């Protein structure tokens, strides 16, 4: 489980909050190269945080293998497939 920090940007009526955080707090294989410097994520507001408060949040590790495959494996596979097709047709 990864822990990140951010500031509450909006409190929603359905028990969620929007947290503005730096992309380095995200736990995604692609977060360093595929998003803006500051991002807004949705989180469950279990502590009743208010807008403007600095909070700490946890991101579970579940599915990291699949995310890595989607982020790096699929583009690599597409490059290989289209490279072979280009070689055959060219």
PyMOL Python script that loads the backbone (N, CA, C, O; Angstrom):
from pymol import cmd

cmd.read_pdbstr("""\
ATOM      1  N   UNK A   1       0.848  -1.166   0.000  1.00  0.00           N
ATOM      2  CA  UNK A   1       0.000   0.000   0.000  1.00  0.00           C
ATOM      3  C   UNK A   1       0.899   1.237   0.000  1.00  0.00           C
ATOM      4  O   UNK A   1       1.823   1.358   0.804  1.00  0.00           O
ATOM      5  N   UNK A   2       0.607   2.131  -0.907  1.00  0.00           N
ATOM      6  CA  UNK A   2       1.377   3.365  -1.034  1.00  0.00           C
ATOM      7  C   UNK A   2       0.613   4.507  -0.370  1.00  0.00           C
ATOM      8  O   UNK A   2      -0.611   4.587  -0.473  1.00  0.00           O
ATOM      9  N   UNK A   3       1.330   5.377   0.302  1.00  0.00           N
ATOM     10  CA  UNK A   3       0.729   6.518   0.971  1.00  0.00           C
ATOM     11  C   UNK A   3       1.123   7.790   0.241  1.00  0.00           C
ATOM     12  O   UNK A   3       2.291   7.983  -0.098  1.00  0.00           O
ATOM     13  N   UNK A   4       0.149   8.657   0.001  1.00  0.00           N
ATOM     14  CA  UNK A   4       0.397   9.935  -0.656  1.00  0.00           C
ATOM     15  C   UNK A   4      -0.215  11.067   0.142  1.00  0.00           C
ATOM     16  O   UNK A   4      -0.945  10.829   1.105  1.00  0.00           O
ATOM     17  N   UNK A   5       0.075  12.292  -0.249  1.00  0.00           N
ATOM     18  CA  UNK A   5      -0.471  13.467   0.421  1.00  0.00           C
ATOM     19  C   UNK A   5      -1.048  14.417  -0.611  1.00  0.00           C
ATOM     20  O   UNK A   5      -0.640  14.414  -1.773  1.00  0.00           O
ATOM     21  N   UNK A   6      -1.998  15.227  -0.180  1.00  0.00           N
ATOM     22  CA  UNK A   6      -2.602  16.209  -1.063  1.00  0.00           C
ATOM     23  C   UNK A   6      -3.514  17.146  -0.311  1.00  0.00           C
ATOM     24  O   UNK A   6      -3.646  17.062   0.911  1.00  0.00           O
ATOM     25  N   UNK A   7      -4.144  18.041  -1.053  1.00  0.00           N
ATOM     26  CA  UNK A   7      -5.050  19.033  -0.482  1.00  0.00           C
ATOM     27  C   UNK A   7      -6.448  18.770  -1.019  1.00  0.00           C
ATOM     28  O   UNK A   7      -6.634  18.527  -2.212  1.00  0.00           O
ATOM     29  N   UNK A   8      -7.441  18.823  -0.112  1.00  0.00           N
ATOM     30  CA  UNK A   8      -8.833  18.616  -0.505  1.00  0.00           C
ATOM     31  C   UNK A   8      -9.260  19.791  -1.378  1.00  0.00           C
ATOM     32  O   UNK A   8      -9.211  20.945  -0.952  1.00  0.00           O
ATOM     33  N   UNK A   9      -9.678  19.485  -2.602  1.00  0.00           N
ATOM     34  CA  UNK A   9     -10.120  20.520  -3.529  1.00  0.00           C
ATOM     35  C   UNK A   9     -11.633  20.680  -3.516  1.00  0.00           C
ATOM     36  O   UNK A   9     -12.148  21.784  -3.694  1.00  0.00           O
ATOM     37  N   UNK A  10     -12.349  19.570  -3.303  1.00  0.00           N
ATOM     38  CA  UNK A  10     -13.807  19.612  -3.316  1.00  0.00           C
ATOM     39  C   UNK A  10     -14.340  18.459  -2.483  1.00  0.00           C
ATOM     40  O   UNK A  10     -13.811  17.348  -2.525  1.00  0.00           O
ATOM     41  N   UNK A  11     -15.403  18.738  -1.719  1.00  0.00           N
ATOM     42  CA  UNK A  11     -16.084  17.702  -0.945  1.00  0.00           C
ATOM     43  C   UNK A  11     -17.410  17.421  -1.639  1.00  0.00           C
ATOM     44  O   UNK A  11     -18.235  18.322  -1.785  1.00  0.00           O
ATOM     45  N   UNK A  12     -17.621  16.183  -2.068  1.00  0.00           N
ATOM     46  CA  UNK A  12     -18.838  15.790  -2.786  1.00  0.00           C
ATOM     47  C   UNK A  12     -19.881  15.268  -1.808  1.00  0.00           C
ATOM     48  O   UNK A  12     -19.550  14.828  -0.707  1.00  0.00           O
ATOM     49  N   UNK A  13     -21.130  15.320  -2.217  1.00  0.00           N
ATOM     50  CA  UNK A  13     -22.227  14.901  -1.358  1.00  0.00           C
ATOM     51  C   UNK A  13     -22.290  13.385  -1.173  1.00  0.00           C
ATOM     52  O   UNK A  13     -22.899  12.911  -0.214  1.00  0.00           O
ATOM     53  N   UNK A  14     -21.680  12.627  -2.061  1.00  0.00           N
ATOM     54  CA  UNK A  14     -21.769  11.166  -1.996  1.00  0.00           C
ATOM     55  C   UNK A  14     -20.672  10.530  -1.136  1.00  0.00           C
ATOM     56  O   UNK A  14     -20.444   9.323  -1.224  1.00  0.00           O
ATOM     57  N   UNK A  15     -19.996  11.320  -0.315  1.00  0.00           N
ATOM     58  CA  UNK A  15     -18.967  10.778   0.572  1.00  0.00           C
ATOM     59  C   UNK A  15     -17.578  10.726  -0.032  1.00  0.00           C
ATOM     60  O   UNK A  15     -16.656  10.174   0.567  1.00  0.00           O
ATOM     61  N   UNK A  16     -17.426  11.294  -1.211  1.00  0.00           N
ATOM     62  CA  UNK A  16     -16.129  11.334  -1.869  1.00  0.00           C
ATOM     63  C   UNK A  16     -15.538  12.737  -1.774  1.00  0.00           C
ATOM     64  O   UNK A  16     -16.254  13.712  -1.547  1.00  0.00           O
ATOM     65  N   UNK A  17     -14.240  12.823  -1.949  1.00  0.00           N
ATOM     66  CA  UNK A  17     -13.549  14.106  -2.040  1.00  0.00           C
ATOM     67  C   UNK A  17     -12.645  14.077  -3.261  1.00  0.00           C
ATOM     68  O   UNK A  17     -12.236  13.013  -3.724  1.00  0.00           O
ATOM     69  N   UNK A  18     -12.341  15.253  -3.770  1.00  0.00           N
ATOM     70  CA  UNK A  18     -11.372  15.397  -4.850  1.00  0.00           C
ATOM     71  C   UNK A  18     -10.111  15.958  -4.216  1.00  0.00           C
ATOM     72  O   UNK A  18     -10.125  17.028  -3.609  1.00  0.00           O
ATOM     73  N   UNK A  19      -9.005  15.205  -4.369  1.00  0.00           N
ATOM     74  CA  UNK A  19      -7.735  15.576  -3.755  1.00  0.00           C
ATOM     75  C   UNK A  19      -6.765  15.992  -4.852  1.00  0.00           C
ATOM     76  O   UNK A  19      -6.541  15.248  -5.807  1.00  0.00           O
ATOM     77  N   UNK A  20      -6.189  17.185  -4.711  1.00  0.00           N
ATOM     78  CA  UNK A  20      -5.146  17.613  -5.643  1.00  0.00           C
ATOM     79  C   UNK A  20      -3.809  17.164  -5.076  1.00  0.00           C
ATOM     80  O   UNK A  20      -3.459  17.474  -3.937  1.00  0.00           O
ATOM     81  N   UNK A  21      -3.067  16.423  -5.901  1.00  0.00           N
ATOM     82  CA  UNK A  21      -1.806  15.865  -5.459  1.00  0.00           C
ATOM     83  C   UNK A  21      -0.780  15.956  -6.585  1.00  0.00           C
ATOM     84  O   UNK A  21      -1.134  16.213  -7.736  1.00  0.00           O
ATOM     85  N   UNK A  22       0.455  15.750  -6.259  1.00  0.00           N
ATOM     86  CA  UNK A  22       1.533  15.726  -7.234  1.00  0.00           C
ATOM     87  C   UNK A  22       1.555  14.357  -7.894  1.00  0.00           C
ATOM     88  O   UNK A  22       1.210  13.360  -7.259  1.00  0.00           O
ATOM     89  N   UNK A  23       1.953  14.293  -9.154  1.00  0.00           N
ATOM     90  CA  UNK A  23       1.948  13.000  -9.847  1.00  0.00           C
ATOM     91  C   UNK A  23       2.907  11.992  -9.241  1.00  0.00           C
ATOM     92  O   UNK A  23       2.742  10.792  -9.458  1.00  0.00           O
ATOM     93  N   UNK A  24       3.908  12.438  -8.486  1.00  0.00           N
ATOM     94  CA  UNK A  24       4.827  11.495  -7.857  1.00  0.00           C
ATOM     95  C   UNK A  24       4.153  10.713  -6.737  1.00  0.00           C
ATOM     96  O   UNK A  24       4.672   9.679  -6.319  1.00  0.00           O
ATOM     97  N   UNK A  25       3.002  11.184  -6.238  1.00  0.00           N
ATOM     98  CA  UNK A  25       2.250  10.452  -5.216  1.00  0.00           C
ATOM     99  C   UNK A  25       1.404   9.333  -5.796  1.00  0.00           C
ATOM    100  O   UNK A  25       0.931   8.468  -5.059  1.00  0.00           O
ATOM    101  N   UNK A  26       1.210   9.339  -7.102  1.00  0.00           N
ATOM    102  CA  UNK A  26       0.396   8.301  -7.719  1.00  0.00           C
ATOM    103  C   UNK A  26       1.172   6.995  -7.766  1.00  0.00           C
ATOM    104  O   UNK A  26       2.398   6.990  -7.875  1.00  0.00           O
ATOM    105  N   UNK A  27       0.454   5.906  -7.683  1.00  0.00           N
ATOM    106  CA  UNK A  27       1.099   4.598  -7.716  1.00  0.00           C
ATOM    107  C   UNK A  27       0.699   3.908  -8.998  1.00  0.00           C
ATOM    108  O   UNK A  27      -0.112   2.982  -9.004  1.00  0.00           O
ATOM    109  N   UNK A  28       1.286   4.378 -10.084  1.00  0.00           N
ATOM    110  CA  UNK A  28       0.993   3.837 -11.395  1.00  0.00           C
ATOM    111  C   UNK A  28       2.288   3.794 -12.184  1.00  0.00           C
ATOM    112  O   UNK A  28       3.091   4.722 -12.084  1.00  0.00           O
ATOM    113  N   UNK A  29       2.512   2.763 -12.953  1.00  0.00           N
ATOM    114  CA  UNK A  29       3.751   2.684 -13.723  1.00  0.00           C
ATOM    115  C   UNK A  29       3.911   3.844 -14.697  1.00  0.00           C
ATOM    116  O   UNK A  29       5.038   4.205 -15.036  1.00  0.00           O
ATOM    117  N   UNK A  30       2.821   4.430 -15.149  1.00  0.00           N
ATOM    118  CA  UNK A  30       2.889   5.483 -16.152  1.00  0.00           C
ATOM    119  C   UNK A  30       2.782   6.882 -15.560  1.00  0.00           C
ATOM    120  O   UNK A  30       2.800   7.857 -16.312  1.00  0.00           O
ATOM    121  N   UNK A  31       2.672   7.017 -14.261  1.00  0.00           N
ATOM    122  CA  UNK A  31       2.377   8.317 -13.683  1.00  0.00           C
ATOM    123  C   UNK A  31       3.495   9.326 -13.892  1.00  0.00           C
ATOM    124  O   UNK A  31       3.233  10.529 -13.876  1.00  0.00           O
ATOM    125  N   UNK A  32       4.728   8.884 -14.088  1.00  0.00           N
ATOM    126  CA  UNK A  32       5.816   9.825 -14.283  1.00  0.00           C
ATOM    127  C   UNK A  32       5.826  10.452 -15.665  1.00  0.00           C
ATOM    128  O   UNK A  32       6.376  11.539 -15.839  1.00  0.00           O
ATOM    129  N   UNK A  33       5.232   9.797 -16.648  1.00  0.00           N
ATOM    130  CA  UNK A  33       5.350  10.311 -18.000  1.00  0.00           C
ATOM    131  C   UNK A  33       4.025  10.627 -18.675  1.00  0.00           C
ATOM    132  O   UNK A  33       4.023  11.275 -19.722  1.00  0.00           O
ATOM    133  N   UNK A  34       2.921  10.205 -18.130  1.00  0.00           N
ATOM    134  CA  UNK A  34       1.666  10.317 -18.868  1.00  0.00           C
ATOM    135  C   UNK A  34       0.606  11.179 -18.190  1.00  0.00           C
ATOM    136  O   UNK A  34      -0.582  11.003 -18.465  1.00  0.00           O
ATOM    137  N   UNK A  35       0.993  12.096 -17.322  1.00  0.00           N
ATOM    138  CA  UNK A  35      -0.013  12.955 -16.720  1.00  0.00           C
ATOM    139  C   UNK A  35       0.610  14.298 -16.370  1.00  0.00           C
ATOM    140  O   UNK A  35       1.826  14.474 -16.443  1.00  0.00           O
ATOM    141  N   UNK A  36      -0.237  15.233 -15.994  1.00  0.00           N
ATOM    142  CA  UNK A  36       0.222  16.575 -15.644  1.00  0.00           C
ATOM    143  C   UNK A  36       0.978  16.542 -14.316  1.00  0.00           C
ATOM    144  O   UNK A  36       0.943  15.545 -13.595  1.00  0.00           O
ATOM    145  N   UNK A  37       1.665  17.650 -14.002  1.00  0.00           N
ATOM    146  CA  UNK A  37       2.417  17.719 -12.744  1.00  0.00           C
ATOM    147  C   UNK A  37       1.508  17.598 -11.533  1.00  0.00           C
ATOM    148  O   UNK A  37       1.851  16.920 -10.564  1.00  0.00           O
ATOM    149  N   UNK A  38       0.354  18.246 -11.578  1.00  0.00           N
ATOM    150  CA  UNK A  38      -0.622  18.153 -10.495  1.00  0.00           C
ATOM    151  C   UNK A  38      -1.882  17.500 -11.037  1.00  0.00           C
ATOM    152  O   UNK A  38      -2.378  17.872 -12.100  1.00  0.00           O
ATOM    153  N   UNK A  39      -2.388  16.534 -10.307  1.00  0.00           N
ATOM    154  CA  UNK A  39      -3.576  15.804 -10.729  1.00  0.00           C
ATOM    155  C   UNK A  39      -4.613  15.834  -9.621  1.00  0.00           C
ATOM    156  O   UNK A  39      -4.290  16.060  -8.455  1.00  0.00           O
ATOM    157  N   UNK A  40      -5.857  15.606  -9.998  1.00  0.00           N
ATOM    158  CA  UNK A  40      -6.953  15.531  -9.036  1.00  0.00           C
ATOM    159  C   UNK A  40      -7.474  14.108  -9.051  1.00  0.00           C
ATOM    160  O   UNK A  40      -7.819  13.579 -10.108  1.00  0.00           O
ATOM    161  N   UNK A  41      -7.532  13.486  -7.879  1.00  0.00           N
ATOM    162  CA  UNK A  41      -8.043  12.128  -7.775  1.00  0.00           C
ATOM    163  C   UNK A  41      -9.259  12.118  -6.858  1.00  0.00           C
ATOM    164  O   UNK A  41      -9.421  13.003  -6.019  1.00  0.00           O
ATOM    165  N   UNK A  42     -10.107  11.118  -7.022  1.00  0.00           N
ATOM    166  CA  UNK A  42     -11.260  10.927  -6.149  1.00  0.00           C
ATOM    167  C   UNK A  42     -10.878   9.960  -5.048  1.00  0.00           C
ATOM    168  O   UNK A  42     -10.180   8.975  -5.291  1.00  0.00           O
ATOM    169  N   UNK A  43     -11.333  10.239  -3.837  1.00  0.00           N
ATOM    170  CA  UNK A  43     -11.049   9.365  -2.703  1.00  0.00           C
ATOM    171  C   UNK A  43     -12.263   9.329  -1.790  1.00  0.00           C
ATOM    172  O   UNK A  43     -13.076  10.253  -1.784  1.00  0.00           O
ATOM    173  N   UNK A  44     -12.379   8.266  -1.025  1.00  0.00           N
ATOM    174  CA  UNK A  44     -13.448   8.133  -0.043  1.00  0.00           C
ATOM    175  C   UNK A  44     -13.085   8.970   1.178  1.00  0.00           C
ATOM    176  O   UNK A  44     -11.973   8.875   1.699  1.00  0.00           O
ATOM    177  N   UNK A  45     -14.023   9.784   1.625  1.00  0.00           N
ATOM    178  CA  UNK A  45     -13.793  10.686   2.747  1.00  0.00           C
ATOM    179  C   UNK A  45     -14.269  10.027   4.044  1.00  0.00           C
ATOM    180  O   UNK A  45     -15.365  10.315   4.523  1.00  0.00           O
ATOM    181  N   UNK A  46     -13.447   9.147   4.605  1.00  0.00           N
ATOM    182  CA  UNK A  46     -13.844   8.432   5.828  1.00  0.00           C
ATOM    183  C   UNK A  46     -13.639   9.254   7.086  1.00  0.00           C
ATOM    184  O   UNK A  46     -14.200   8.918   8.129  1.00  0.00           O
ATOM    185  N   UNK A  47     -12.852  10.325   7.024  1.00  0.00           N
ATOM    186  CA  UNK A  47     -12.555  11.106   8.223  1.00  0.00           C
ATOM    187  C   UNK A  47     -13.315  12.424   8.287  1.00  0.00           C
ATOM    188  O   UNK A  47     -13.181  13.169   9.258  1.00  0.00           O
ATOM    189  N   UNK A  48     -14.106  12.720   7.267  1.00  0.00           N
ATOM    190  CA  UNK A  48     -14.873  13.959   7.262  1.00  0.00           C
ATOM    191  C   UNK A  48     -14.030  15.194   7.002  1.00  0.00           C
ATOM    192  O   UNK A  48     -14.261  16.239   7.610  1.00  0.00           O
ATOM    193  N   UNK A  49     -13.057  15.091   6.110  1.00  0.00           N
ATOM    194  CA  UNK A  49     -12.168  16.214   5.803  1.00  0.00           C
ATOM    195  C   UNK A  49     -12.932  17.335   5.110  1.00  0.00           C
ATOM    196  O   UNK A  49     -13.920  17.096   4.417  1.00  0.00           O
ATOM    197  N   UNK A  50     -12.461  18.552   5.307  1.00  0.00           N
ATOM    198  CA  UNK A  50     -13.074  19.743   4.720  1.00  0.00           C
ATOM    199  C   UNK A  50     -12.192  20.299   3.603  1.00  0.00           C
ATOM    200  O   UNK A  50     -11.009  19.971   3.513  1.00  0.00           O
ATOM    201  N   UNK A  51     -12.778  21.139   2.761  1.00  0.00           N
ATOM    202  CA  UNK A  51     -12.056  21.748   1.646  1.00  0.00           C
ATOM    203  C   UNK A  51     -10.861  22.553   2.171  1.00  0.00           C
ATOM    204  O   UNK A  51     -10.973  23.307   3.138  1.00  0.00           O
ATOM    205  N   UNK A  52      -9.707  22.369   1.498  1.00  0.00           N
ATOM    206  CA  UNK A  52      -8.501  23.102   1.861  1.00  0.00           C
ATOM    207  C   UNK A  52      -7.597  22.393   2.857  1.00  0.00           C
ATOM    208  O   UNK A  52      -6.469  22.833   3.083  1.00  0.00           O
ATOM    209  N   UNK A  53      -8.068  21.302   3.458  1.00  0.00           N
ATOM    210  CA  UNK A  53      -7.248  20.577   4.424  1.00  0.00           C
ATOM    211  C   UNK A  53      -6.194  19.727   3.711  1.00  0.00           C
ATOM    212  O   UNK A  53      -6.430  19.200   2.623  1.00  0.00           O
ATOM    213  N   UNK A  54      -5.037  19.610   4.344  1.00  0.00           N
ATOM    214  CA  UNK A  54      -3.949  18.762   3.863  1.00  0.00           C
ATOM    215  C   UNK A  54      -4.189  17.368   4.421  1.00  0.00           C
ATOM    216  O   UNK A  54      -4.294  17.203   5.636  1.00  0.00           O
ATOM    217  N   UNK A  55      -4.278  16.364   3.558  1.00  0.00           N
ATOM    218  CA  UNK A  55      -4.613  15.005   3.989  1.00  0.00           C
ATOM    219  C   UNK A  55      -3.599  14.000   3.457  1.00  0.00           C
ATOM    220  O   UNK A  55      -2.831  14.277   2.536  1.00  0.00           O
ATOM    221  N   UNK A  56      -3.627  12.843   4.064  1.00  0.00           N
ATOM    222  CA  UNK A  56      -2.812  11.716   3.641  1.00  0.00           C
ATOM    223  C   UNK A  56      -3.770  10.618   3.182  1.00  0.00           C
ATOM    224  O   UNK A  56      -4.789  10.376   3.828  1.00  0.00           O
ATOM    225  N   UNK A  57      -3.447   9.949   2.067  1.00  0.00           N
ATOM    226  CA  UNK A  57      -4.325   8.912   1.538  1.00  0.00           C
ATOM    227  C   UNK A  57      -3.506   7.682   1.180  1.00  0.00           C
ATOM    228  O   UNK A  57      -2.295   7.760   0.974  1.00  0.00           O
ATOM    229  N   UNK A  58      -4.188   6.544   1.110  1.00  0.00           N
ATOM    230  CA  UNK A  58      -3.549   5.273   0.777  1.00  0.00           C
ATOM    231  C   UNK A  58      -4.076   4.766  -0.556  1.00  0.00           C
ATOM    232  O   UNK A  58      -5.265   4.873  -0.858  1.00  0.00           O
ATOM    233  N   UNK A  59      -3.165   4.213  -1.344  1.00  0.00           N
ATOM    234  CA  UNK A  59      -3.531   3.603  -2.621  1.00  0.00           C
ATOM    235  C   UNK A  59      -3.128   2.138  -2.552  1.00  0.00           C
ATOM    236  O   UNK A  59      -1.953   1.837  -2.339  1.00  0.00           O
ATOM    237  N   UNK A  60      -4.085   1.209  -2.729  1.00  0.00           N
ATOM    238  CA  UNK A  60      -3.757  -0.218  -2.632  1.00  0.00           C
ATOM    239  C   UNK A  60      -2.880  -0.691  -3.785  1.00  0.00           C
ATOM    240  O   UNK A  60      -2.879  -0.102  -4.865  1.00  0.00           O
ATOM    241  N   UNK A  61      -2.138  -1.757  -3.539  1.00  0.00           N
ATOM    242  CA  UNK A  61      -1.221  -2.327  -4.532  1.00  0.00           C
ATOM    243  C   UNK A  61      -1.904  -3.265  -5.521  1.00  0.00           C
ATOM    244  O   UNK A  61      -1.266  -3.706  -6.478  1.00  0.00           O
ATOM    245  N   UNK A  62      -3.158  -3.577  -5.324  1.00  0.00           N
ATOM    246  CA  UNK A  62      -3.840  -4.567  -6.152  1.00  0.00           C
ATOM    247  C   UNK A  62      -3.826  -4.159  -7.626  1.00  0.00           C
ATOM    248  O   UNK A  62      -4.111  -3.009  -7.958  1.00  0.00           O
ATOM    249  N   UNK A  63      -3.501  -5.084  -8.486  1.00  0.00           N
ATOM    250  CA  UNK A  63      -3.544  -4.869  -9.920  1.00  0.00           C
ATOM    251  C   UNK A  63      -2.323  -4.200 -10.512  1.00  0.00           C
ATOM    252  O   UNK A  63      -2.377  -3.760 -11.660  1.00  0.00           O
ATOM    253  N   UNK A  64      -1.230  -4.102  -9.786  1.00  0.00           N
ATOM    254  CA  UNK A  64      -0.052  -3.433 -10.317  1.00  0.00           C
ATOM    255  C   UNK A  64       0.559  -4.190 -11.498  1.00  0.00           C
ATOM    256  O   UNK A  64       1.098  -3.567 -12.413  1.00  0.00           O
ATOM    257  N   UNK A  65       0.483  -5.503 -11.491  1.00  0.00           N
ATOM    258  CA  UNK A  65       1.016  -6.287 -12.610  1.00  0.00           C
ATOM    259  C   UNK A  65       0.258  -6.003 -13.894  1.00  0.00           C
ATOM    260  O   UNK A  65       0.861  -5.833 -14.954  1.00  0.00           O
ATOM    261  N   UNK A  66      -1.057  -5.951 -13.800  1.00  0.00           N
ATOM    262  CA  UNK A  66      -1.885  -5.671 -14.970  1.00  0.00           C
ATOM    263  C   UNK A  66      -1.627  -4.251 -15.464  1.00  0.00           C
ATOM    264  O   UNK A  66      -1.550  -4.015 -16.670  1.00  0.00           O
ATOM    265  N   UNK A  67      -1.494  -3.311 -14.539  1.00  0.00           N
ATOM    266  CA  UNK A  67      -1.227  -1.928 -14.942  1.00  0.00           C
ATOM    267  C   UNK A  67       0.115  -1.811 -15.646  1.00  0.00           C
ATOM    268  O   UNK A  67       0.241  -1.052 -16.607  1.00  0.00           O
ATOM    269  N   UNK A  68       1.109  -2.540 -15.191  1.00  0.00           N
ATOM    270  CA  UNK A  68       2.409  -2.521 -15.849  1.00  0.00           C
ATOM    271  C   UNK A  68       2.350  -3.094 -17.243  1.00  0.00           C
ATOM    272  O   UNK A  68       2.991  -2.581 -18.159  1.00  0.00           O
ATOM    273  N   UNK A  69       1.583  -4.158 -17.410  1.00  0.00           N
ATOM    274  CA  UNK A  69       1.426  -4.760 -18.737  1.00  0.00           C
ATOM    275  C   UNK A  69       0.713  -3.798 -19.675  1.00  0.00           C
ATOM    276  O   UNK A  69       1.119  -3.634 -20.826  1.00  0.00           O
ATOM    277  N   UNK A  70      -0.339  -3.167 -19.193  1.00  0.00           N
ATOM    278  CA  UNK A  70      -1.084  -2.228 -20.032  1.00  0.00           C
ATOM    279  C   UNK A  70      -0.216  -1.033 -20.397  1.00  0.00           C
ATOM    280  O   UNK A  70      -0.253  -0.563 -21.534  1.00  0.00           O
ATOM    281  N   UNK A  71       0.554  -0.545 -19.456  1.00  0.00           N
ATOM    282  CA  UNK A  71       1.347   0.661 -19.668  1.00  0.00           C
ATOM    283  C   UNK A  71       2.545   0.427 -20.581  1.00  0.00           C
ATOM    284  O   UNK A  71       2.826   1.255 -21.448  1.00  0.00           O
ATOM    285  N   UNK A  72       3.246  -0.674 -20.406  1.00  0.00           N
ATOM    286  CA  UNK A  72       4.475  -0.915 -21.157  1.00  0.00           C
ATOM    287  C   UNK A  72       4.358  -2.057 -22.161  1.00  0.00           C
ATOM    288  O   UNK A  72       4.934  -1.979 -23.246  1.00  0.00           O
ATOM    289  N   UNK A  73       3.640  -3.095 -21.828  1.00  0.00           N
ATOM    290  CA  UNK A  73       3.564  -4.274 -22.685  1.00  0.00           C
ATOM    291  C   UNK A  73       2.747  -4.066 -23.933  1.00  0.00           C
ATOM    292  O   UNK A  73       3.167  -4.471 -25.017  1.00  0.00           O
ATOM    293  N   UNK A  74       1.589  -3.446 -23.813  1.00  0.00           N
ATOM    294  CA  UNK A  74       0.711  -3.249 -24.969  1.00  0.00           C
ATOM    295  C   UNK A  74       1.359  -2.331 -26.007  1.00  0.00           C
ATOM    296  O   UNK A  74       1.365  -2.681 -27.187  1.00  0.00           O
ATOM    297  N   UNK A  75       1.904  -1.173 -25.624  1.00  0.00           N
ATOM    298  CA  UNK A  75       2.577  -0.357 -26.655  1.00  0.00           C
ATOM    299  C   UNK A  75       3.752  -1.083 -27.313  1.00  0.00           C
ATOM    300  O   UNK A  75       3.950  -0.967 -28.523  1.00  0.00           O
ATOM    301  N   UNK A  76       4.517  -1.818 -26.542  1.00  0.00           N
ATOM    302  CA  UNK A  76       5.631  -2.570 -27.111  1.00  0.00           C
ATOM    303  C   UNK A  76       5.129  -3.629 -28.085  1.00  0.00           C
ATOM    304  O   UNK A  76       5.704  -3.807 -29.159  1.00  0.00           O
ATOM    305  N   UNK A  77       4.072  -4.323 -27.722  1.00  0.00           N
ATOM    306  CA  UNK A  77       3.481  -5.321 -28.603  1.00  0.00           C
ATOM    307  C   UNK A  77       2.987  -4.684 -29.900  1.00  0.00           C
ATOM    308  O   UNK A  77       3.191  -5.237 -30.981  1.00  0.00           O
ATOM    309  N   UNK A  78       2.339  -3.524 -29.796  1.00  0.00           N
ATOM    310  CA  UNK A  78       1.855  -2.838 -30.996  1.00  0.00           C
ATOM    311  C   UNK A  78       3.011  -2.403 -31.894  1.00  0.00           C
ATOM    312  O   UNK A  78       2.912  -2.498 -33.118  1.00  0.00           O
ATOM    313  N   UNK A  79       4.090  -1.932 -31.307  1.00  0.00           N
ATOM    314  CA  UNK A  79       5.266  -1.543 -32.099  1.00  0.00           C
ATOM    315  C   UNK A  79       5.823  -2.750 -32.848  1.00  0.00           C
ATOM    316  O   UNK A  79       6.160  -2.653 -34.028  1.00  0.00           O
ATOM    317  N   UNK A  80       5.918  -3.873 -32.169  1.00  0.00           N
ATOM    318  CA  UNK A  80       6.438  -5.084 -32.797  1.00  0.00           C
ATOM    319  C   UNK A  80       5.518  -5.554 -33.925  1.00  0.00           C
ATOM    320  O   UNK A  80       5.984  -5.869 -35.020  1.00  0.00           O
ATOM    321  N   UNK A  81       4.212  -5.601 -33.654  1.00  0.00           N
ATOM    322  CA  UNK A  81       3.253  -6.077 -34.664  1.00  0.00           C
ATOM    323  C   UNK A  81       3.261  -5.165 -35.886  1.00  0.00           C
ATOM    324  O   UNK A  81       3.350  -5.642 -37.017  1.00  0.00           O
ATOM    325  N   UNK A  82       3.168  -3.862 -35.663  1.00  0.00           N
ATOM    326  CA  UNK A  82       3.151  -2.951 -36.809  1.00  0.00           C
ATOM    327  C   UNK A  82       4.514  -2.883 -37.501  1.00  0.00           C
ATOM    328  O   UNK A  82       4.572  -2.625 -38.704  1.00  0.00           O
ATOM    329  N   UNK A  83       5.586  -3.102 -36.788  1.00  0.00           N
ATOM    330  CA  UNK A  83       6.899  -3.192 -37.415  1.00  0.00           C
ATOM    331  C   UNK A  83       6.984  -4.375 -38.353  1.00  0.00           C
ATOM    332  O   UNK A  83       7.508  -4.255 -39.460  1.00  0.00           O
ATOM    333  N   UNK A  84       6.474  -5.515 -37.924  1.00  0.00           N
ATOM    334  CA  UNK A  84       6.457  -6.706 -38.777  1.00  0.00           C
ATOM    335  C   UNK A  84       5.555  -6.482 -39.996  1.00  0.00           C
ATOM    336  O   UNK A  84       5.922  -6.834 -41.117  1.00  0.00           O
ATOM    337  N   UNK A  85       4.374  -5.893 -39.771  1.00  0.00           N
ATOM    338  CA  UNK A  85       3.465  -5.612 -40.893  1.00  0.00           C
ATOM    339  C   UNK A  85       4.129  -4.643 -41.870  1.00  0.00           C
ATOM    340  O   UNK A  85       4.049  -4.845 -43.082  1.00  0.00           O
ATOM    341  N   UNK A  86       4.777  -3.604 -41.370  1.00  0.00           N
ATOM    342  CA  UNK A  86       5.471  -2.649 -42.233  1.00  0.00           C
ATOM    343  C   UNK A  86       6.596  -3.288 -43.005  1.00  0.00           C
ATOM    344  O   UNK A  86       6.816  -2.964 -44.172  1.00  0.00           O
ATOM    345  N   UNK A  87       7.322  -4.209 -42.358  1.00  0.00           N
ATOM    346  CA  UNK A  87       8.415  -4.908 -43.035  1.00  0.00           C
ATOM    347  C   UNK A  87       7.879  -5.789 -44.168  1.00  0.00           C
ATOM    348  O   UNK A  87       8.446  -5.831 -45.259  1.00  0.00           O
ATOM    349  N   UNK A  88       6.781  -6.488 -43.889  1.00  0.00           N
ATOM    350  CA  UNK A  88       6.192  -7.380 -44.898  1.00  0.00           C
ATOM    351  C   UNK A  88       5.640  -6.583 -46.073  1.00  0.00           C
ATOM    352  O   UNK A  88       5.859  -6.948 -47.228  1.00  0.00           O
ATOM    353  N   UNK A  89       4.929  -5.505 -45.790  1.00  0.00           N
ATOM    354  CA  UNK A  89       4.305  -4.718 -46.863  1.00  0.00           C
ATOM    355  C   UNK A  89       5.293  -3.774 -47.555  1.00  0.00           C
ATOM    356  O   UNK A  89       5.065  -3.375 -48.696  1.00  0.00           O
ATOM    357  N   UNK A  90       6.377  -3.418 -46.881  1.00  0.00           N
ATOM    358  CA  UNK A  90       7.313  -2.444 -47.457  1.00  0.00           C
ATOM    359  C   UNK A  90       8.335  -3.116 -48.271  1.00  0.00           C
ATOM    360  O   UNK A  90       9.208  -2.456 -48.835  1.00  0.00           O
TER     361      UNK A  90
END
""", "prot")
cmd.dss("prot")
cmd.show_as("cartoon", "prot")
cmd.util.cbc("prot")
cmd.orient("prot")
